[in-house]
């Protein structure tokens, strides 16, 4: 199976500038870079605030994706009242 293509830093920066959706993995990577930049403490206040705001948006997006994935797993691992495994199709809108 082919490995999924990951975004390069320049692709991530371009997507960030356009607010294009990032993959979960790219979101986590971007959050890491933001944290590193903020921890250095050498940015002007306005730039730090902009980065912090972007980090919060990315964090909320990542959390929502994790919650959605958790719900999907719960559906897939569901059991009925007789403790029998339940197998059903996922609702495409729940992704």
C-alpha positions, 0 to 999 in steps of 0.5 A, a space after each residue: 500500500 502506498 504511503 500517503 503524501 504529506 505536505 512539505 513545510 512550504 505547502 503547509 505555509 501556503 495552505 495556512 495562508 489560504 486557510 485550506 484544510 490540512 490533514 490531521 497530521 499536517 495540523 499537528 505538525 503546524 501546531 508544533 511549529 507554532 509552539 516552537 516559534 512562540 516558545 522562542 519568545 523573539 516575535 513581536 507581540 502582534 505576530 505572537 498573537 496572530 500565531 496564537 490565534 492560528 494555533 487555537 483554531 488548529 487545536 480546535 480543528 484537531 480536537 473535533 477530528 479526534 472526537 469524530 474519529 472516536 465516535 466512528 470507532 464507537 460505532 464500529 465497536 458497538 454492541 447490542 443489548 445482548 452484548 453481541 457485536 453490532 456491524 453497520 454502515 457508517 453514515 457518510 455525513 458523520 466523517 
